[in-house]
């Protein structure tokens, strides 16, 4: 099974995300855009794990999330990994409180404690919009020229352990554990 921990977006944030995604789809860039109903903030990608490891992951994630209260987030600007000049992943960044970075760190440390390697790159709070098609490139300066829209803040109040199943139509997610963010 393929597992990851994430913060799902509430309805108002999904609407803003979907609006941005629709605008970007109109740009005709060589990008495989995500489905807007699957939008989330990834905390940890565990990858392919044996089914008997799920309980250990659930326990570690529950421990990491304990004491974390709801958080106010807001989308800010487009970004890309690894760089704007050679993007492979296009994302919508987040203005986030230090509590999100602390939560990410706690999730990484507890995952490391049960045998999962840390990500090894600085955390940048974001929601993935799409992936540039293999062998393709975005037009020069495309991301820098995209107008930033004003976004409303939104509250995230749960962390979820998702199972991701890859299908010919794309990924399908199933919630395997939901943990309320409550102090």
C-alpha positions in Angstrom: 0.0 0.0 0.0 1.1 3.5 -0.8 0.7 5.9 2.2 1.1 9.6 2.9 0.1 12.0 5.6 -1.6 15.3 4.7 -3.8 18.2 5.7 -6.9 18.1 3.5 -8.3 21.5 2.3 -11.6 22.7 3.6 -14.4 23.5 1.1 -13.6 27.2 0.8 -9.9 26.5 0.1 -10.8 23.8 -2.5 -13.0 26.3 -4.3 -10.1 28.9 -4.5 -7.7 26.1 -5.5 -10.2 24.9 -8.3 -10.5 28.5 -9.6 -6.7 28.9 -9.8 -6.4 25.5 -11.5 -9.1 26.4 -14.0 -7.3 29.6 -14.9 -4.0 27.8 -15.3 -5.5 25.1 -17.5 -6.5 27.9 -19.9 -2.8 28.8 -20.3 -2.2 25.6 -22.4 1.0 24.7 -20.7 2.4 21.2 -21.0 1.3 20.2 -17.5 -0.6 17.2 -16.1 -2.9 19.1 -13.7 -4.1 17.5 -10.5 -7.8 16.9 -9.8 -8.9 19.7 -7.6 -10.8 17.3 -5.3 -7.5 15.7 -4.4 -5.8 18.9 -3.2 -3.9 18.7 0.1 -0.8 19.8 2.0 1.5 16.9 2.2 3.2 16.4 5.5 5.0 13.1 4.8 5.1 10.6 1.9 5.8 7.2 3.3 5.7 5.4 -0.1 5.0 1.8 -0.6 4.7 0.0 2.7 3.6 -3.5 3.8 0.1 -3.5 5.2 1.3 -4.6 8.6 3.3 -1.3 8.9 0.1 0.8 8.7 -0.6 0.5 12.4 2.9 1.6 13.3 2.6 4.6 10.9 -0.8 5.5 12.4 0.6 5.4 15.9 3.6 7.6 15.0 1.4 10.1 13.1 -1.1 10.3 16.0 1.8 11.0 18.3 3.2 13.7 16.0 -0.1 15.5 15.6 -1.0 15.4 19.4 -1.3 18.9 20.8 -1.4 20.6 17.4 -4.4 22.9 17.2 -6.3 24.1 14.1 -4.3 26.4 11.8 -5.2 29.4 9.7 -3.5 29.2 6.2 -3.8 31.3 3.0 -2.6 30.6 -0.5 -0.1 33.1 -1.7 1.8 32.6 -5.1 2.8 30.1 -7.7 6.0 28.3 -7.2 7.9 25.4 -8.7 10.2 22.5 -7.8 13.1 22.3 -8.3 13.3 25.9 -9.7 11.3 28.5 -11.6 13.7 28.2 -14.5 13.3 24.4 -14.9 10.0 23.5 -13.2 9.0 19.9 -12.9 6.2 20.5 -10.3 4.0 23.6 -10.3 2.5 24.5 -6.9 0.4 27.1 -5.1 2.3 28.3 -2.0 0.9 28.9 1.4 1.3 31.6 4.0 1.4 29.5 7.1 2.0 29.9 10.8 5.2 28.5 12.4 2.9 25.8 13.8 2.7 24.2 10.4 6.5 23.9 10.1 6.6 22.5 13.6 4.0 19.9 12.7 5.9 18.9 9.6 9.1 18.6 11.7 7.3 16.4 14.3 5.8 14.2 11.6 9.3 13.8 10.0 11.0 13.0 13.3 8.4 10.4 14.3 8.6 8.8 10.9 12.3 8.6 11.1 11.9 6.9 14.5 10.0 4.1 12.8 12.4 3.7 9.9 11.4 6.3 7.3 14.2 8.5 5.9 13.7 12.3 6.3 12.9 14.2 3.2 16.2 16.0 3.3 15.0 19.3 1.8 13.6 22.4 3.5 9.9 22.4 3.9 7.9 24.8 1.6 4.2 24.8 2.5 2.3 24.2 -0.8 -0.4 22.4 -2.6 0.6 20.8 -5.9 -1.2 22.1 -9.0 0.5 19.8 -11.6 3.6 18.2 -13.1 5.3 19.3 -16.3 5.1 16.5 -18.9 8.2 14.5 -19.4 10.5 16.1 -21.9 8.5 19.4 -22.0 9.1 22.8 -20.6 7.0 25.8 -19.6 7.3 29.0 -21.7 10.1 31.2 -20.3 8.9 33.3 -17.5 5.5 31.8 -17.4 5.3 31.4 -13.6 6.7 34.8 -12.9 4.2 36.5 -15.2 1.2 34.8 -13.7 -0.9 37.4 -11.8 -1.3 36.7 -8.1 -4.9 36.6 -7.0 -6.1 37.7 -3.6 -6.9 34.7 -1.5 -9.0 34.3 1.6 -7.6 32.6 4.7 -8.9 29.1 5.6 -8.7 26.9 8.6 -7.3 23.3 8.5 -8.5 21.2 11.4 -7.5 17.7 10.7 -4.5 15.5 9.6 -5.2 12.4 7.5 -3.3 9.3 6.6 -4.2 8.6 3.0 -3.7 5.5 0.9 -3.0 6.4 -2.7 -3.8 3.9 -5.4 -2.5 4.6 -8.9 -4.9 3.9 -11.7 -4.8 4.6 -15.5 -7.1 7.5 -14.8 -4.8 8.9 -12.1 -4.4 8.6 -8.4 -7.3 7.7 -6.1 -7.1 8.5 -2.4 -8.8 6.8 0.5 -8.7 8.1 4.1 -7.2 5.5 6.4 -6.9 7.6 9.6 -8.3 11.0 10.4 -6.8 12.9 13.4 -8.5 16.2 14.5 -6.2 19.1 15.1 -7.1 20.0 18.7 -5.0 21.3 21.5 
